[in-house]
Amino acid sequence: MKSKFLIPLLAVIFTTAMSFTTARTVVNPDFDFISTDAGVVRISEMQCGAGTLNCRVQLEPNGTEYQVFDDEDLTVAKNTNNPNPIELF
């Protein structure tokens, strides 16, 4: 009798607990992100288009090129067909 009650109860508890362990990537449509020496920097949304190359930006002339990401965790990289970085200076 106890197992008929206990097993469904444990299933509900474990299901609820597992829902909090799911990783979620939040993509902000207004901003993109780059990783610099100073840390993760938020930039305006870049119109990279689609393609197989990594979308990159430069913050100053002849400066470092930074890969552009859609999320602050730097897991969703943006792609482009343009081999040249987008100049933000």
Secondary structure by P-SEA (a helix, b strand, c coil): caaaaaaaaaaaaaaaaaaaabbbbbbbccbbbbbcccccccccccccccccbbbbbbcccccbbbbbbccccccbbbbcccccccccc
